[in-house]
Amino acid sequence: MEKKIAAKKTKKFYVTTPIYYPNDIPHIGHAYTTVAADILARWHKLLGEDVFFLTGTDEHGKKLEKTALAKGKKPKEFIDALIPEFKSAWKKLNVEYDYFIRTTDKAHEKVIQEVLQKCFDNRDIYLGSYKGLYCVGCEAYYTEKDLEEGCCPIHKKPVENLNEASYFFKLSKYKDKLLKLYKDNPNFILPKERANQIINSVKEGLQDLSISRTSFDWGIPLPFDKKHVCFVWFDALFNYYSATREKGKSKYWPAEVHLVGKDIVWFHTVYWPAFLMSVGLDLPKSVFAHGWWTFDKEKISKSVGKVINVDELISIAGVDSARYFLFRNTAFGQDGDFSEKALIERHNTELANKLGNLVSRVSALVEKYGLTKTENKLLNKLNLKKIETHFENYEIDKALNEIFSFIDKTNEYVQETEPWKTGDKKALYELADSIKAITILLSPFMPGTCEKISKVFNFKIDYKEISKPLKVSKIKKADILFTKIEVEEKPIEQNKSSVNNYKSYLMGAERILDKELEKLDIKIKKKGEDRLLLIPDNKLKEYLSLVENKLDNGFWNEVVGERILFVFKLKNGKVKRIEFGKSSQSEITKLCSEFANEKPENTADILGYLSKNPFYSDYILNYKNNQKVIKQEISGIITMADMIKYDDFAKLDLRVGTIKNVEDLEGADKLWKLTVDLGTEIGQRTILAGIKKYYSKEELTEKQIIVIVNLEPRKMKGSESQGMLLAAGTAGSDTCILVSPEKKVENGTKIG
């Protein structure tokens, strides 16, 4: 009798986004989380796993009721009109979710009443009264110490004083169980730096949670008291579970990962597991809380007036360029500041120049010379294991960086083999086969582009295809994948808020002809040879044309709002404007030296130079007030808060090293003891670095870094530190990013 072999069970992967408030059209904040979930879902599908990707909308609560009533509509009517906007946005971004849940779905409401009843039966819910501070925008409670000048720290708006009868969930009962969860499951809260804050807050103790309202009725009624509606977070969080109650979906529970913004990590890592423990359900494996996208250094949010909607995001450089930028420009988990200029730069330099040009060149050469099948040794430089590990750890940006590192290696191979000269069909085969691997790996990030490439080289997008040799076939030159975007520099007009908010905002030089300015109705204030020009908005273009054409080679200054600009008319006749600040001072210094008798050498010198003009005092004061830098010293890390002379910099011996071992240092909470291999000339060094809060042992081991090796040794905590690491950080923010070579280089390699 023939023995039956049991079918191997397919691994499952369940990923969720938060469910979004449909109080307006989706913006970049919604897009970031949703595209991240789509990338993870596509990656696991690529691996052949059974994937369930959930997104949707959170449709109950006082916030939505107020918004709808302000528009003269009933809540459900108002929400129904906005749901197509969300579904349309995800379609435009090429997001392929498996299920879109709405908390007004009858099936969801039924599940909520079932779990509420179970919590009540388990004596985890009791009747009391709530008196305290509440933010409608957050749908969250605050204490006095949480507020900023009496306002919500997120929305910057006044909170409400609530005083009403309410049912409470016994959150305090679950303190010890939650702490055990965090200890036994170190990957429950990711990234790990978010865990400490949650754990410390839980250790301080938990207050029971108000879970019902009587002051409004737009919500799910409690099954045991119809006068109360369910608190929105109890309702919203259980969407992750209720979606799996649909037919055929129960196999997906619990989730592998909930992706959320850092502002709602508390609800997902404290309330949510406590609710699940109360009803006896399995817990999700991980909650990953990413950072915020900011715009002008403020959180992107409709409620604070900073919004980039999905259509605007896509219109800059296309769908795949937008998806690529979001996960290439900032570390997943950290905050990132949105810049249209940065998106266009990456589109032009990385996607058009590197990926697009590679595909175009190779496909054209293959069309001309053909292919001869051979072993692809170039693939040995592709670290698939590293990419897989990054995805396992939700390090989406690192996975993308590793893929792009191989794109760079492939472009280098084009230059090394010069197939346009040799017509080498074997080299072209290696290149085409490598493009296959690149395309398959990039497909979760840029599905539309990768589909186009796969059709040019005739292969299937499947992870297993990476290890299979490319089939030789007829290939034609690919169409242009990424059209370069030409950007016209408009350094003054690009800041429209400044133009609109300041009717008199430009300061000109003394050499401009007064009569010609008077013809433009430009008012002139004179002090000696200096001129203060007050330019009406409607005369700006004429003024710029006049000043740039009439001035000789030289430089002058302008003020836009509180921004000081140095304007240089170069010898070639071109005009260059540079906003004054720490990051631009070296360029300003260099250009000033060509035109001025006195060469400003640092920020203080430039401010001193400007102060000689009597019209600048107010602006200098504003600049100083707005540029306060919070200096944060990190042991073992060199900072450059103040400028140093070139001769001093030249004395530093900078070398590339690899961290071979990472140890704790007794009595030092912030320090790692690092053993760094600096090559045969220097050997191994011990360096103590205060970067524990920023990097784990695993992240540091085998990481290449830059070390200053000729510093005098320093004693810390009884151990000798024999050098310093280079790191980058933003002034005033709690960040530290170690500087590493772009590519792997030999230990001991000199920098500079």
ZIQUIDA-V808823 format. One record per residue. N is the residue number from 1. SS is DSSP state (a for helix, b for strand, c for the rest). D_LAST is the distance of its C-alpha to the last C-alpha in whole Angstrom. Layout:
n;ss;d_last
N;SS;D_LAST
N;SS;D_LAST
//
This chain:
n;ss;d_last
1;c;74
2;c;71
3;c;68
4;c;66
5;c;63
6;c;61
7;c;59
8;c;55
9;c;55
10;c;52
11;c;49
12;b;49
13;b;47
14;b;48
15;b;45
16;b;46
17;c;45
18;c;47
19;c;50
20;b;49
21;b;51
22;c;53
23;c;53
24;c;51
25;c;49
26;c;46
27;b;43
28;a;39
29;a;40
30;a;42
31;a;41
32;a;37
33;a;40
34;a;42
35;a;39
36;a;38
37;a;41
38;a;41
39;a;38
40;a;39
41;a;43
42;a;42
43;a;39
44;a;42
45;a;45
46;a;42
47;c;43
48;c;47
49;c;47
50;b;50
51;b;48
52;b;50
53;b;48
54;b;50
55;b;49
56;b;52
57;b;53
58;b;54
59;c;57
60;c;59
61;c;59
62;a;60
63;a;57
64;a;58
65;a;61
66;a;60
67;a;58
68;a;61
69;a;64
70;a;62
71;c;62
72;c;65
73;c;65
74;c;66
75;a;63
76;a;63
77;a;64
78;a;61
79;a;59
80;a;60
81;a;59
82;a;56
83;a;55
84;a;55
85;a;52
86;a;50
87;a;51
88;a;50
89;a;47
90;a;46
91;a;48
92;a;45
93;c;42
94;c;44
95;c;44
96;c;47
97;c;48
98;c;51
99;b;53
100;b;54
101;b;55
102;b;57
103;c;58
104;c;62
105;c;62
106;a;66
107;a;64
108;a;62
109;a;64
110;a;66
111;a;64
112;a;63
113;a;66
114;a;67
115;a;64
116;a;65
117;a;68
118;a;67
119;a;65
120;a;68
121;a;70
122;c;68
123;c;68
124;c;65
125;b;66
126;b;68
127;b;69
128;b;68
129;b;67
130;b;64
131;b;63
132;b;59
133;b;57
134;b;56
135;b;53
136;c;55
137;c;51
138;c;50
139;c;53
140;b;52
141;b;54
142;b;52
143;c;53
144;a;53
145;a;49
146;a;48
147;c;48
148;b;46
149;c;49
150;c;52
151;b;50
152;c;48
153;c;45
154;c;44
155;c;46
156;c;46
157;c;50
158;b;53
159;c;54
160;b;58
161;b;60
162;b;62
163;b;65
164;b;67
165;b;69
166;b;66
167;b;66
168;b;63
169;b;61
170;c;61
171;a;57
172;a;58
173;a;59
174;a;56
175;a;54
176;a;54
177;a;54
178;a;51
179;a;49
180;a;50
181;a;49
182;a;45
183;a;45
184;a;47
185;c;45
186;c;41
187;c;40
188;c;43
189;b;41
190;b;37
191;c;34
192;a;35
193;a;34
194;a;37
195;a;39
196;a;39
197;a;40
198;a;43
199;a;44
200;a;44
201;a;46
202;a;49
203;a;49
204;c;50
205;c;53
206;c;54
207;c;57
208;c;59
209;b;58
210;b;61
211;c;61
212;b;64
213;b;65
214;c;68
215;c;67
216;c;66
217;c;67
218;c;64
219;c;64
220;c;65
221;b;68
222;b;68
223;c;71
224;c;73
225;b;73
226;b;73
227;b;72
228;b;69
229;b;66
230;b;63
231;c;60
232;a;57
233;a;55
234;a;57
235;a;58
236;a;55
237;a;53
238;c;56
239;a;55
240;a;53
241;a;56
242;a;59
243;a;57
244;a;57
245;a;61
246;c;61
247;c;63
248;c;61
249;c;58
250;a;59
251;a;57
252;a;53
253;c;54
254;c;52
255;c;49
256;c;46
257;b;44
258;b;44
259;b;41
260;b;42
261;b;40
262;a;39
263;a;42
264;a;44
265;a;43
266;a;46
267;a;49
268;a;47
269;a;46
270;a;49
271;a;52
272;a;52
273;a;52
274;a;55
275;a;57
276;a;56
277;a;57
278;a;60
279;a;62
280;c;61
281;c;58
282;c;55
283;c;52
284;c;49
285;c;46
286;b;43
287;b;42
288;b;39
289;b;38
290;b;35
291;c;34
292;c;35
293;b;34
294;b;34
295;b;34
296;c;34
297;c;33
298;b;36
299;b;38
300;c;39
301;b;43
302;a;46
303;a;47
304;a;45
305;c;44
306;b;41
307;c;42
308;c;40
309;b;43
310;a;42
311;a;44
312;a;41
313;a;38
314;a;39
315;a;40
316;a;36
317;a;35
318;c;38
319;a;39
320;a;36
321;a;33
322;a;34
323;a;35
324;a;31
325;a;30
326;a;31
327;a;30
328;a;26
329;c;26
330;c;26
331;c;27
332;c;30
333;c;32
334;c;30
335;c;31
336;b;29
337;b;30
338;c;31
339;c;30
340;a;31
341;a;28
342;a;26
343;a;29
344;a;29
345;a;25
346;a;26
347;a;29
348;a;27
349;a;24
350;a;25
351;a;28
352;a;29
353;a;26
354;a;26
355;a;29
356;a;31
357;a;30
358;a;30
359;a;33
360;a;35
361;a;33
362;a;34
363;a;38
364;a;38
365;a;38
366;a;40
367;a;42
368;a;42
369;a;42
370;c;43
371;c;42
372;c;43
373;c;42
374;c;40
375;c;38
376;c;35
377;a;32
378;a;30
379;a;31
380;a;30
381;a;27
382;c;28
383;c;29
384;a;32
385;a;32
386;a;29
387;a;31
388;a;34
389;a;33
390;a;31
391;a;34
392;a;36
393;c;34
394;c;35
395;c;31
396;a;31
397;a;28
398;a;26
399;a;29
400;a;28
401;a;24
402;a;25
403;a;27
404;a;25
405;a;22
406;a;25
407;a;26
408;a;22
409;a;23
410;a;26
411;a;25
412;a;22
413;a;26
414;a;27
415;a;25
416;a;25
417;a;29
418;c;30
419;a;33
420;a;34
421;a;34
422;a;36
423;c;38
424;c;37
425;a;39
426;a;38
427;a;34
428;a;36
429;a;38
430;a;34
431;a;33
432;a;36
433;a;36
434;a;33
435;a;34
436;a;37
437;a;35
438;a;32
439;a;35
440;a;37
441;a;34
442;a;34
443;c;37
444;c;38
445;c;35
446;c;36
447;a;40
448;a;41
449;a;38
450;a;38
451;a;42
452;a;41
453;a;39
454;a;41
455;a;44
456;a;42
457;a;42
458;c;45
459;c;44
460;c;45
461;c;42
462;c;43
463;a;41
464;a;43
465;a;42
466;a;38
467;c;40
468;c;42
469;c;42
470;c;42
471;c;45
472;c;45
473;c;47
474;c;47
475;c;44
476;c;44
477;c;41
478;c;40
479;c;40
480;c;37
481;c;36
482;c;34
483;c;35
484;c;32
485;c;33
486;c;33
487;c;32
488;c;33
489;c;31
490;c;34
491;c;32
492;c;35
493;c;38
494;c;36
495;c;36
496;a;40
497;a;41
498;a;40
499;a;42
500;a;45
501;a;45
502;c;44
503;c;47
504;c;46
505;c;42
506;c;40
507;c;40
508;c;40
509;c;39
510;c;42
511;c;42
512;c;43
513;c;47
514;a;49
515;a;52
516;a;50
517;a;49
518;a;52
519;a;54
520;c;51
521;c;53
522;c;50
523;b;50
524;b;49
525;b;49
526;b;48
527;b;47
528;c;47
529;c;45
530;b;43
531;b;44
532;b;44
533;b;45
534;b;46
535;c;46
536;c;48
537;a;47
538;a;49
539;a;48
540;a;44
541;a;44
542;a;46
543;a;44
544;a;40
545;a;42
546;a;43
547;a;40
548;a;38
549;a;40
550;a;42
551;c;39
552;c;37
553;c;33
554;b;32
555;b;32
556;b;34
557;b;34
558;b;36
559;b;37
560;b;37
561;c;39
562;c;37
563;b;33
564;b;32
565;b;31
566;b;29
567;b;31
568;b;29
569;b;31
570;c;29
571;c;30
572;c;31
573;c;33
574;c;31
575;b;31
576;b;28
577;b;29
578;b;26
579;b;28
580;c;27
581;c;25
582;a;22
583;a;20
584;a;21
585;a;21
586;a;18
587;a;19
588;a;22
589;a;21
590;a;20
591;a;23
592;a;25
593;a;24
594;a;26
595;a;29
596;c;30
597;c;30
598;c;29
599;c;25
600;c;25
601;c;22
602;c;22
603;a;24
604;a;27
605;a;27
606;a;27
607;a;30
608;a;32
609;a;31
610;a;33
611;a;36
612;c;37
613;c;39
614;a;42
615;a;42
616;a;38
617;a;39
618;a;40
619;a;37
620;a;35
621;a;37
622;a;37
623;a;33
624;a;33
625;a;35
626;a;34
627;c;30
628;c;31
629;c;28
630;c;29
631;c;26
632;c;26
633;c;25
634;c;24
635;c;24
636;c;21
637;b;19
638;b;17
639;c;18
640;c;17
641;c;20
642;c;20
643;c;18
644;c;16
645;c;16
646;a;12
647;a;13
648;a;14
649;a;10
650;a;9
651;c;11
652;c;10
653;c;9
654;b;8
655;b;9
656;b;11
657;b;15
658;b;18
659;b;21
660;b;24
661;b;26
662;b;27
663;b;30
664;b;32
665;b;32
666;c;36
667;c;37
668;b;33
669;b;34
670;b;30
671;b;28
672;b;27
673;b;27
674;b;24
675;b;23
676;b;20
677;b;19
678;c;16
679;a;17
680;a;19
681;a;17
682;a;17
683;c;20
684;b;21
685;b;21
686;b;23
687;b;22
688;b;24
689;b;23
690;c;26
691;c;25
692;c;29
693;c;30
694;c;27
695;c;26
696;c;29
697;a;29
698;a;29
699;a;26
700;a;24
701;c;25
702;c;23
703;c;20
704;b;17
705;b;15
706;b;11
707;b;12
708;b;12
709;c;14
710;c;14
711;c;17
712;c;20
713;c;22
714;b;25
715;b;28
716;b;29
717;c;32
718;c;33
719;b;30
720;b;27
721;b;23
722;c;21
723;c;17
724;b;17
725;b;15
726;b;14
727;b;16
728;b;17
729;c;21
730;c;23
731;c;25
732;c;28
733;c;28
734;c;28
735;c;25
736;c;22
737;b;20
738;b;18
739;c;14
740;c;14
741;c;12
742;c;14
743;c;16
744;c;17
745;c;14
746;c;15
747;c;15
748;c;13
749;c;10
750;b;7
751;c;4
752;c;0
//
